[in-house]
């Protein structure tokens, strides 16, 4: 429990995605389940991990339901990018589904625009510090300003824009990860399940430390 006058401890939400066309195994689904069974506890008030549907029509409602029930202060979203070469730190959520692909139901979005608001939002995770922490542990890192045109970018934009009820977190961002070795295709650079979990826990710990003040100079920082 934080002392009198101290920064309140944060409520942390982590999300992953279920499988989707072209990805019969999604490592972020397993990651969310693992973190639910063995949640991080140090420096935070509450933790929750959720698996999001790969469906355009249900995503905003699902995020709103999670937001109303949990009211997170920090939202860290994970998704699979088969061509990622490490932990891909996404710097920008775009308010566009212009190049969308069919979801798990075979549906396409009804609009090219995700929600009311600007053309894009920047991540508010402490990305520079996250990158330093991951690299210090020998974990690969890459940077991106394009989270794609699929459900990953849509989830990032919905969470970052604050348009989902209860999901107005002060710190929000998205991280793409590669496939696991057993699911990688030729030419892809996989990451082990152990390294995926280790990296995710490092990211959570850095966000919590930044929120509570241990890394306050890094808050809202990005490349």
KEVOVEX-331812 format. One record per atom (N, C-alpha, C): x, y, z; residue number from 1; residue in one letter; atom name. Coordinates in steps of 0.05 Angstrom, whole numbers, plus 5000, padded with zeros to 4 digits. Layout:
- X,Y,Z,NUM,A,CA
...
//
This chain:
- 5017,4976,5000,1,X,N
- 5000,5000,5000,1,X,CA
- 5018,5025,5000,1,X,C
- 5012,5043,4983,2,X,N
- 5027,5068,4981,2,X,CA
- 5023,5084,5006,2,X,C
- 5044,5098,5016,3,X,N
- 5041,5115,5040,3,X,CA
- 5027,5140,5034,3,X,C
- 5020,5155,5055,4,X,N
- 5006,5180,5052,4,X,CA
- 5022,5200,5035,4,X,C
- 5010,5211,5015,5,X,N
- 5023,5230,4997,5,X,CA
- 5038,5217,4974,5,X,C
- 5040,5190,4975,6,X,N
- 5055,5177,4954,6,X,CA
- 5037,5173,4929,6,X,C
- 5049,5168,4906,7,X,N
- 5034,5163,4882,7,X,CA
- 5018,5137,4886,7,X,C
- 4992,5137,4881,8,X,N
- 4976,5112,4884,8,X,CA
- 4987,5090,4866,8,X,C
- 4986,5066,4876,9,X,N
- 4996,5044,4860,9,X,CA
- 4977,5039,4836,9,X,C
- 4988,5032,4813,10,X,N
- 4971,5030,4789,10,X,CA
- 4957,5003,4787,10,X,C
- 4935,5004,4771,11,X,N
- 4921,4980,4763,11,X,CA
- 4929,4975,4734,11,X,C
- 4940,4951,4729,12,X,N
- 4953,4945,4704,12,X,CA
- 4937,4924,4688,12,X,C
- 4931,4931,4663,13,X,N
- 4917,4912,4645,13,X,CA
- 4936,4905,4623,13,X,C
- 4939,4879,4618,14,X,N
- 4954,4868,4595,14,X,CA
- 4934,4853,4577,14,X,C
- 4936,4857,4551,15,X,N
- 4919,4842,4533,15,X,CA
- 4936,4828,4512,15,X,C
- 4925,4805,4503,16,X,N
- 4936,4790,4480,16,X,CA
- 4913,4785,4462,16,X,C
- 4918,4770,4440,17,X,N
- 4897,4764,4421,17,X,CA
- 4895,4734,4417,17,X,C
- 4871,4725,4409,18,X,N
- 4867,4698,4402,18,X,CA
- 4880,4692,4374,18,X,C
- 4878,4668,4365,19,X,N
- 4888,4661,4338,19,X,CA
- 4872,4675,4317,19,X,C
- 4884,4677,4293,20,X,N
- 4871,4691,4271,20,X,CA
- 4880,4678,4245,20,X,C
- 4867,4685,4222,21,X,N
- 4875,4673,4197,21,X,CA
- 4904,4677,4191,21,X,C
- 4918,4655,4186,22,X,N
- 4947,4657,4180,22,X,CA
- 4964,4653,4205,22,X,C
- 4951,4652,4229,23,X,N
- 4965,4648,4254,23,X,CA
- 4950,4628,4271,23,X,C
- 4952,4602,4266,24,X,N
- 4937,4582,4282,24,X,CA
- 4946,4581,4311,24,X,C
- 4969,4592,4317,25,X,N
- 4978,4595,4345,25,X,CA
- 4986,4624,4349,25,X,C
- 4976,4636,4370,26,X,N
- 4983,4664,4376,26,X,CA
- 4997,4664,4403,26,X,C
- 5023,4671,4404,27,X,N
- 5038,4670,4429,27,X,CA
- 5027,4689,4450,27,X,C
- 5013,4711,4441,28,X,N
- 5003,4730,4461,28,X,CA
- 4979,4719,4476,28,X,C
- 4965,4700,4464,29,X,N
- 4943,4687,4478,29,X,CA
- 4954,4670,4501,29,X,C
- 4975,4655,4496,30,X,N
- 4988,4639,4517,30,X,CA
- 5000,4657,4538,30,X,C
- 5011,4680,4529,31,X,N
- 5023,4698,4548,31,X,CA
- 5003,4709,4567,31,X,C
- 4979,4717,4557,32,X,N
- 4958,4728,4574,32,X,CA
- 4949,4707,4594,32,X,C
- 4947,4682,4585,33,X,N
- 4938,4661,4604,33,X,CA
- 4959,4657,4626,33,X,C
- 4984,4657,4618,34,X,N
- 5006,4652,4637,34,X,CA
- 5006,4675,4658,34,X,C
- 5004,4700,4649,35,X,N
- 5005,4722,4667,35,X,CA
- 4980,4722,4686,35,X,C
- 4958,4712,4676,36,X,N
- 4934,4709,4694,36,X,CA
- 4939,4690,4716,36,X,C
- 4953,4668,4710,37,X,N
- 4958,4647,4729,37,X,CA
- 4980,4655,4749,37,X,C
- 4999,4671,4739,38,X,N
- 5022,4679,4756,38,X,CA
- 5026,4709,4752,38,X,C
- 5008,4726,4763,39,X,N
- 5009,4754,4757,39,X,CA
- 5031,4769,4772,39,X,C
- 5042,4790,4760,40,X,N
- 5061,4807,4774,40,X,CA
- 5047,4821,4796,40,X,C
- 5060,4826,4818,41,X,N
- 5048,4838,4842,41,X,CA
- 5063,4862,4853,41,X,C
- 5089,4863,4847,42,X,N
- 5106,4883,4860,42,X,CA
- 5100,4911,4849,42,X,C
- 5093,4930,4867,43,X,N
- 5089,4958,4860,43,X,CA
- 5063,4965,4847,43,X,C
- 5044,4946,4846,44,X,N
- 5019,4952,4833,44,X,CA
- 4995,4945,4852,44,X,C
- 4973,4958,4847,45,X,N
- 4949,4953,4863,45,X,CA
- 4934,4928,4854,45,X,C
- 4932,4925,4827,46,X,N
- 4917,4902,4816,46,X,CA
- 4927,4897,4788,46,X,C
- 4924,4872,4780,47,X,N
- 4933,4863,4753,47,X,CA
- 4912,4846,4740,47,X,C
- 4908,4850,4714,48,X,N
- 4889,4834,4699,48,X,CA
- 4900,4829,4671,48,X,C
- 4898,4805,4661,49,X,N
- 4906,4798,4634,49,X,CA
- 4881,4788,4619,49,X,C
- 4877,4797,4594,50,X,N
- 4854,4789,4579,50,X,CA
- 4862,4782,4550,50,X,C
- 4847,4764,4538,51,X,N
- 4850,4756,4511,51,X,CA
- 4828,4769,4494,51,X,C
- 4836,4785,4474,52,X,N
- 4817,4799,4458,52,X,CA
- 4808,4783,4434,52,X,C
- 4784,4787,4425,53,X,N
- 4774,4773,4401,53,X,CA
- 4785,4786,4376,53,X,C
- 4791,4770,4356,54,X,N
- 4800,4780,4330,54,X,CA
- 4775,4785,4313,54,X,C
- 4759,4804,4321,55,X,N
- 4734,4810,4308,55,X,CA
- 4729,4840,4310,55,X,C
- 4726,4853,4287,56,X,N
- 4721,4882,4286,56,X,CA
- 4697,4890,4302,56,X,C
- 4675,4875,4298,57,X,N
- 4649,4884,4309,57,X,CA
- 4649,4883,4340,57,X,C
- 4664,4864,4352,58,X,N
- 4662,4860,4380,58,X,CA
- 4684,4873,4397,58,X,C
- 4704,4884,4383,59,X,N
- 4728,4893,4398,59,X,CA
- 4722,4916,4416,59,X,C
- 4709,4937,4406,60,X,N
- 4704,4961,4423,60,X,CA
- 4687,4954,4447,60,X,C
- 4667,4937,4443,61,X,N
- 4650,4929,4465,61,X,CA
- 4666,4913,4486,61,X,C
- 4683,4896,4476,62,X,N
- 4699,4880,4495,62,X,CA
- 4718,4897,4511,62,X,C
- 4731,4917,4498,63,X,N
- 4748,4935,4513,63,X,CA
- 4733,4952,4533,63,X,C
- 4709,4961,4525,64,X,N
- 4692,4976,4543,64,X,CA
- 4684,4960,4568,64,X,C
- 4677,4935,4563,65,X,N
- 4669,4918,4586,65,X,CA
- 4693,4914,4605,65,X,C
- 4716,4909,4594,66,X,N
- 4740,4907,4611,66,X,CA
- 4745,4933,4626,66,X,C
- 4744,4955,4612,67,X,N
- 4749,4981,4624,67,X,CA
- 4729,4987,4647,67,X,C
- 4703,4982,4642,68,X,N
- 4684,4987,4663,68,X,CA
- 4689,4970,4688,68,X,C
- 4697,4946,4684,69,X,N
- 4700,4927,4706,69,X,CA
- 4726,4932,4721,69,X,C
- 4747,4939,4706,70,X,N
- 4774,4940,4719,70,X,CA
- 4785,4968,4723,70,X,C
- 4779,4986,4706,71,X,N
- 4789,5014,4708,71,X,CA
- 4819,5015,4710,71,X,C
- 4833,5007,4689,72,X,N
- 4863,5006,4691,72,X,CA
- 4875,5034,4689,72,X,C
- 4899,5036,4701,73,X,N
- 4915,5060,4699,73,X,CA
- 4936,5056,4677,73,X,C
- 4944,5032,4673,74,X,N
- 4964,5025,4653,74,X,CA
- 4953,5003,4635,74,X,C
- 4955,5007,4609,75,X,N
- 4946,4986,4590,75,X,CA
- 4969,4979,4571,75,X,C
- 4977,4954,4572,76,X,N
- 4999,4944,4555,76,X,CA
- 4987,4922,4537,76,X,C
- 4986,4927,4512,77,X,N
- 4974,4908,4493,77,X,CA
- 4996,4894,4477,77,X,C
- 4993,4868,4474,78,X,N
- 5011,4851,4458,78,X,CA
- 4997,4839,4435,78,X,C
- 5011,4836,4413,79,X,N
- 5001,4823,4389,79,X,CA
- 5023,4810,4373,79,X,C
- 5015,4791,4356,80,X,N
- 5034,4777,4340,80,X,CA
- 5039,4791,4313,80,X,C
- 5065,4794,4307,81,X,N
- 5074,4804,4280,81,X,CA
- 5094,4783,4270,81,X,C
- 5086,4768,4250,82,X,N
- 5103,4746,4241,82,X,CA
- 5130,4754,4231,82,X,C
- 5133,4779,4222,83,X,N
- 5158,4789,4211,83,X,CA
- 5174,4805,4232,83,X,C
- 5164,4806,4256,84,X,N
- 5179,4821,4277,84,X,CA
- 5205,4806,4282,84,X,C
- 5226,4822,4289,85,X,N
- 5252,4810,4295,85,X,CA
- 5258,4811,4325,85,X,C
- 5239,4820,4340,86,X,N
- 5242,4821,4369,86,X,CA
- 5217,4834,4381,86,X,C
- 5220,4847,4404,87,X,N
- 5198,4862,4416,87,X,CA
- 5196,4888,4400,87,X,C
- 5175,4890,4384,88,X,N
- 5171,4913,4366,88,X,CA
- 5154,4934,4381,88,X,C
- 5167,4955,4389,89,X,N
- 5154,4976,4405,89,X,CA
- 5140,4995,4386,89,X,C
- 5113,4995,4388,90,X,N
- 5097,5011,4370,90,X,CA
- 5094,5040,4381,90,X,C
- 5102,5059,4365,91,X,N
- 5101,5087,4374,91,X,CA
- 5076,5101,4367,91,X,C
- 5060,5090,4348,92,X,N
- 5037,5106,4337,92,X,CA
- 5013,5087,4332,92,X,C
- 4990,5096,4341,93,X,N
- 4965,5083,4335,93,X,CA
- 4951,5100,4314,93,X,C
- 4944,5089,4291,94,X,N
- 4932,5104,4269,94,X,CA
- 4901,5100,4270,94,X,C
- 4887,5121,4265,95,X,N
- 4858,5120,4265,95,X,CA
- 4847,5112,4238,95,X,C
- 4856,5089,4229,96,X,N
- 4849,5080,4202,96,X,CA
- 4849,5050,4199,96,X,C
- 4830,5040,4184,97,X,N
- 4829,5012,4177,97,X,CA
- 4828,5009,4146,97,X,C
- 4842,5027,4133,98,X,N
- 4841,5029,4104,98,X,CA
- 4849,5003,4090,98,X,C
- 4869,4989,4101,99,X,N
- 4879,4965,4089,99,X,CA
- 4872,4940,4105,99,X,C
- 4848,4940,4117,100,X,N
- 4839,4918,4134,100,X,CA
- 4837,4892,4119,100,X,C
- 4841,4870,4134,101,X,N
- 4837,4843,4124,101,X,CA
- 4814,4830,4139,101,X,C
- 4802,4810,4128,102,X,N
- 4779,4797,4141,102,X,CA
- 4787,4786,4169,102,X,C
- 4769,4788,4188,103,X,N
- 4774,4779,4215,103,X,CA
- 4767,4749,4218,103,X,C
- 4765,4739,4242,104,X,N
- 4759,4711,4246,104,X,CA
- 4732,4702,4237,104,X,C
- 4714,4721,4233,105,X,N
- 4687,4715,4223,105,X,CA
- 4686,4719,4192,105,X,C
- 4708,4727,4181,106,X,N
- 4708,4733,4152,106,X,CA
- 4697,4761,4146,106,X,C
- 4694,4778,4166,107,X,N
- 4682,4804,4162,107,X,CA
- 4703,4825,4159,107,X,C
- 4696,4847,4146,108,X,N
- 4712,4871,4144,108,X,CA
- 4699,4893,4159,108,X,C
- 4714,4913,4168,109,X,N
- 4702,4935,4183,109,X,CA
- 4683,4951,4166,109,X,C
- 4663,4963,4179,110,X,N
- 4643,4978,4164,110,X,CA
- 4653,5006,4157,110,X,C
- 4674,5015,4170,111,X,N
- 4685,5041,4165,111,X,CA
- 4715,5040,4163,111,X,C
- 4727,5058,4148,112,X,N
- 4756,5059,4147,112,X,CA
- 4767,5074,4171,112,X,C
- 4750,5088,4186,113,X,N
- 4759,5103,4209,113,X,CA
- 4751,5087,4234,113,X,C
- 4769,5086,4254,114,X,N
- 4764,5070,4277,114,X,CA
- 4745,5084,4297,114,X,C
- 4749,5109,4302,115,X,N
- 4733,5124,4321,115,X,CA
- 4735,5154,4315,115,X,C
- 4720,5170,4329,116,X,N
- 4722,5199,4327,116,X,CA
- 4749,5207,4339,116,X,C
- 4761,5227,4328,117,X,N
- 4786,5236,4339,117,X,CA
- 4807,5243,4317,117,X,C
- 4832,5247,4325,118,X,N
- 4853,5255,4306,118,X,CA
- 4861,5231,4289,118,X,C
- 4880,5237,4271,119,X,N
- 4890,5216,4253,119,X,CA
- 4906,5195,4267,119,X,C
- 4919,5202,4289,120,X,N
- 4936,5183,4303,120,X,CA
- 4940,5192,4332,120,X,C
- 4950,5173,4348,121,X,N
- 4958,5178,4376,121,X,CA
- 4985,5165,4381,121,X,C
- 5001,5178,4397,122,X,N
- 5027,5167,4404,122,X,CA
- 5025,5149,4428,122,X,C
- 5042,5129,4430,123,X,N
- 5043,5112,4454,123,X,CA
- 5051,5129,4478,123,X,C
- 5040,5123,4501,124,X,N
- 5048,5136,4526,124,X,CA
- 5063,5117,4545,124,X,C
- 5072,5094,4534,125,X,N
- 5090,5077,4549,125,X,CA
- 5118,5090,4550,125,X,C
- 5134,5084,4570,126,X,N
- 5161,5094,4571,126,X,CA
- 5179,5078,4552,126,X,C
- 5177,5082,4526,127,X,N
- 5189,5065,4507,127,X,CA
- 5219,5064,4507,127,X,C
- 5232,5087,4511,128,X,N
- 5261,5087,4513,128,X,CA
- 5271,5070,4536,128,X,C
- 5259,5073,4559,129,X,N
- 5267,5058,4582,129,X,CA
- 5261,5028,4578,129,X,C
- 5238,5022,4566,130,X,N
- 5232,4994,4560,130,X,CA
- 5253,4982,4542,130,X,C
- 5260,4996,4521,131,X,N
- 5281,4986,4502,131,X,CA
- 5307,4981,4517,131,X,C
- 5315,4999,4534,132,X,N
- 5340,4996,4549,132,X,CA
- 5339,4971,4567,132,X,C
- 5316,4967,4580,133,X,N
- 5313,4944,4598,133,X,CA
- 5314,4918,4583,133,X,C
- 5301,4917,4560,134,X,N
- 5301,4892,4544,134,X,CA
- 5328,4886,4533,134,X,C
- 5341,4907,4523,135,X,N
- 5368,4903,4511,135,X,CA
- 5388,4895,4532,135,X,C
- 5385,4906,4556,136,X,N
- 5404,4900,4578,136,X,CA
- 5402,4870,4585,136,X,C
- 5379,4858,4580,137,X,N
- 5375,4829,4585,137,X,CA
- 5380,4812,4561,137,X,C
- 5391,4824,4540,138,X,N
- 5397,4809,4516,138,X,CA
- 5373,4802,4498,138,X,C
- 5351,4817,4502,139,X,N
- 5327,4811,4486,139,X,CA
- 5325,4831,4463,139,X,C
- 5318,4821,4439,140,X,N
- 5318,4838,4415,140,X,CA
- 5295,4858,4416,140,X,C
- 5301,4882,4405,141,X,N
- 5282,4904,4404,141,X,CA
- 5282,4917,4377,141,X,C
- 5259,4924,4367,142,X,N
- 5257,4941,4343,142,X,CA
- 5235,4962,4348,142,X,C
- 5236,4983,4331,143,X,N
- 5218,5005,4333,143,X,CA
- 5200,5006,4309,143,X,C
- 5175,5016,4314,144,X,N
- 5156,5018,4292,144,X,CA
- 5137,5042,4297,144,X,C
- 5130,5055,4275,145,X,N
- 5109,5076,4277,145,X,CA
- 5085,5068,4260,145,X,C
- 5082,5042,4255,146,X,N
- 5059,5032,4240,146,X,CA
- 5051,5005,4251,146,X,C
- 5029,5005,4266,147,X,N
- 5020,4980,4279,147,X,CA
- 5003,4963,4260,147,X,C
- 5002,4971,4235,148,X,N
- 4988,4955,4215,148,X,CA
- 4959,4964,4210,148,X,C
- 4945,4948,4194,149,X,N
- 4917,4955,4188,149,X,CA
- 4897,4935,4198,149,X,C
- 4906,4919,4218,150,X,N
- 4889,4898,4227,150,X,CA
- 4879,4903,4256,150,X,C
- 4871,4882,4270,151,X,N
- 4860,4886,4297,151,X,CA
- 4880,4897,4317,151,X,C
- 4906,4892,4313,152,X,N
- 4925,4902,4332,152,X,CA
- 4924,4933,4333,152,X,C
- 4926,4945,4309,153,X,N
- 4925,4974,4309,153,X,CA
- 4898,4984,4318,153,X,C
- 4876,4970,4312,154,X,N
- 4849,4978,4321,154,X,CA
- 4848,4978,4352,154,X,C
- 4858,4957,4364,155,X,N
- 4857,4956,4393,155,X,CA
- 4874,4978,4406,155,X,C
- 4898,4983,4394,156,X,N
- 4916,5004,4403,156,X,CA
- 4902,5031,4401,156,X,C
- 4889,5036,4379,157,X,N
- 4875,5062,4375,157,X,CA
- 4852,5065,4394,157,X,C
- 4836,5044,4398,158,X,N
- 4813,5046,4416,158,X,CA
- 4822,5051,4444,158,X,C
- 4843,5037,4453,159,X,N
- 4852,5040,4480,159,X,CA
- 4865,5068,4484,159,X,C
- 4881,5076,4465,160,X,N
- 4896,5101,4468,160,X,CA
- 4877,5126,4465,160,X,C
- 4856,5123,4449,161,X,N
- 4839,5146,4444,161,X,CA
- 4820,5153,4468,161,X,C
- 4816,5133,4486,162,X,N
- 4798,5137,4508,162,X,CA
- 4769,5136,4501,162,X,C
- 4762,5125,4478,163,X,N
- 4734,5125,4469,163,X,CA
- 4719,5101,4481,163,X,C
- 4733,5082,4492,164,X,N
- 4719,5059,4505,164,X,CA
- 4714,5066,4534,164,X,C
- 4689,5062,4543,165,X,N
- 4681,5069,4570,165,X,CA
- 4698,5054,4591,165,X,C
- 4709,5070,4609,166,X,N
- 4726,5059,4630,166,X,CA
- 4755,5054,4623,166,X,C
- 4761,5059,4597,167,X,N
- 4788,5054,4588,167,X,CA
- 4801,5080,4580,167,X,C
- 4807,5096,4601,168,X,N
- 4820,5122,4598,168,X,CA
- 4846,5121,4614,168,X,C
- 4863,5101,4609,169,X,N
- 4887,5097,4624,169,X,CA
- 4907,5120,4618,169,X,C
- 4922,5127,4638,170,X,N
- 4943,5147,4635,170,X,CA
- 4967,5138,4620,170,X,C
- 4970,5112,4617,171,X,N
- 4994,5101,4603,171,X,CA
- 4984,5078,4586,171,X,C
- 4987,5080,4560,172,X,N
- 4976,5060,4541,172,X,CA
- 4995,5056,4518,172,X,C
- 4999,5031,4510,173,X,N
- 5015,5026,4486,173,X,CA
- 5013,4997,4477,173,X,C
- 5027,4992,4455,174,X,N
- 5025,4966,4441,174,X,CA
- 5053,4956,4435,174,X,C
- 5056,4929,4438,175,X,N
- 5081,4916,4432,175,X,CA
- 5075,4891,4414,175,X,C
- 5087,4890,4391,176,X,N
- 5085,4866,4374,176,X,CA
- 5108,4847,4381,176,X,C
- 5103,4821,4379,177,X,N
- 5123,4801,4384,177,X,CA
- 5124,4781,4361,177,X,C
- 5147,4767,4358,178,X,N
- 5149,4746,4337,178,X,CA
- 5134,4721,4345,178,X,C
- 5132,4702,4326,179,X,N
- 5121,4675,4333,179,X,CA
- 5141,4660,4351,179,X,C
- 5131,4638,4363,180,X,N
- 5148,4620,4378,180,X,CA
- 5162,4602,4358,180,X,C
- 5185,4590,4367,181,X,N
- 5201,4574,4348,181,X,CA
- 5185,4552,4334,181,X,C
- 5168,4538,4349,182,X,N
- 5153,4515,4337,182,X,CA
- 5132,4524,4317,182,X,C
- 5126,4550,4316,183,X,N
- 5105,4560,4298,183,X,CA
- 5117,4578,4276,183,X,C
- 5143,4582,4277,184,X,N
- 5155,4600,4258,184,X,CA
- 5157,4588,4230,184,X,C
- 5154,4604,4210,185,X,N
- 5158,4595,4182,185,X,CA
- 5186,4602,4173,185,X,C
- 5193,4591,4150,186,X,N
- 5220,4596,4140,186,X,CA
- 5224,4626,4136,186,X,C
- 5247,4636,4145,187,X,N
- 5254,4664,4143,187,X,CA
- 5245,4681,4166,187,X,C
- 5228,4670,4184,188,X,N
- 5219,4685,4207,188,X,CA
- 5239,4682,4230,188,X,C
- 5240,4702,4248,189,X,N
- 5259,4701,4270,189,X,CA
- 5242,4698,4296,189,X,C
- 5240,4674,4306,190,X,N
- 5222,4669,4329,190,X,CA
- 5235,4678,4355,190,X,C
- 5218,4677,4376,191,X,N
- 5227,4683,4403,191,X,CA
- 5217,4660,4421,191,X,C
- 5233,4652,4440,192,X,N
- 5225,4630,4457,192,X,CA
- 5203,4638,4476,192,X,C
- 5188,4619,4486,193,X,N
- 5166,4625,4505,193,X,CA
- 5177,4637,4530,193,X,C
- 5201,4627,4539,194,X,N
- 5213,4638,4563,194,X,CA
- 5221,4667,4559,194,X,C
- 5233,4674,4536,195,X,N
- 5241,4701,4531,195,X,CA
- 5217,4719,4527,195,X,C
- 5196,4709,4516,196,X,N
- 5171,4725,4513,196,X,CA
- 5161,4733,4540,196,X,C
- 5159,4713,4558,197,X,N
- 5149,4719,4585,197,X,CA
- 5168,4738,4600,197,X,C
- 5194,4733,4597,198,X,N
- 5214,4750,4611,198,X,CA
- 5212,4779,4601,198,X,C
- 5210,4782,4575,199,X,N
- 5207,4809,4564,199,X,CA
- 5182,4823,4572,199,X,C
- 5160,4808,4572,200,X,N
- 5134,4820,4581,200,X,CA
- 5135,4829,4609,200,X,C
- 5147,4813,4627,201,X,N
- 5149,4821,4655,201,X,CA
- 5168,4845,4658,201,X,C
- 5188,4847,4642,202,X,N
- 5205,4871,4643,202,X,CA
- 5190,4896,4635,202,X,C
- 5174,4893,4614,203,X,N
- 5158,4916,4604,203,X,CA
- 5138,4925,4626,203,X,C
- 5124,4906,4638,204,X,N
- 5105,4912,4659,204,X,CA
- 5120,4926,4682,204,X,C
- 5142,4915,4691,205,X,N
- 5157,4926,4713,205,X,CA
- 5166,4955,4707,205,X,C
- 5175,4960,4683,206,X,N
- 5184,4987,4676,206,X,CA
- 5161,5007,4676,206,X,C
- 5138,4998,4665,207,X,N
- 5115,5016,4665,207,X,CA
- 5106,5022,4694,207,X,C
- 5106,5002,4711,208,X,N
- 5098,5007,4739,208,X,CA
- 5117,5025,4753,208,X,C
- 5144,5021,4749,209,X,N
- 5164,5038,4761,209,X,CA
- 5161,5067,4751,209,X,C
- 5156,5071,4726,210,X,N
- 5153,5098,4715,210,X,CA
- 5128,5111,4727,210,X,C
- 5106,5096,4729,211,X,N
- 5081,5106,4740,211,X,CA
- 5085,5116,4769,211,X,C
- 5098,5099,4785,212,X,N
- 5100,5105,4813,212,X,CA
- 5123,5125,4820,212,X,C
- 5139,5131,4800,213,X,N
- 5159,5152,4804,213,X,CA
- 5188,5143,4803,213,X,C
- 5193,5116,4804,214,X,N
- 5221,5107,4803,214,X,CA
- 5234,5114,4776,214,X,C
- 5217,5116,4755,215,X,N
- 5228,5124,4729,215,X,CA
- 5212,5147,4717,215,X,C
- 5203,5166,4735,216,X,N
- 5184,5186,4726,216,X,CA
- 5195,5203,4703,216,X,C
- 5221,5207,4701,217,X,N
- 5231,5223,4679,217,X,CA
- 5226,5210,4652,217,X,C
- 5220,5184,4652,218,X,N
- 5216,5170,4627,218,X,CA
- 5186,5170,4619,218,X,C
- 5168,5179,4637,219,X,N
- 5140,5177,4630,219,X,CA
- 5134,5193,4604,219,X,C
- 5117,5180,4588,220,X,N
- 5110,5190,4562,220,X,CA
- 5133,5192,4542,220,X,C
- 5156,5181,4549,221,X,N
- 5178,5183,4530,221,X,CA
- 5176,5163,4508,221,X,C
- 5186,5170,4485,222,X,N
- 5187,5152,4463,222,X,CA
- 5212,5159,4446,222,X,C
- 5216,5142,4426,223,X,N
- 5240,5146,4409,223,X,CA
- 5241,5174,4398,223,X,C
//
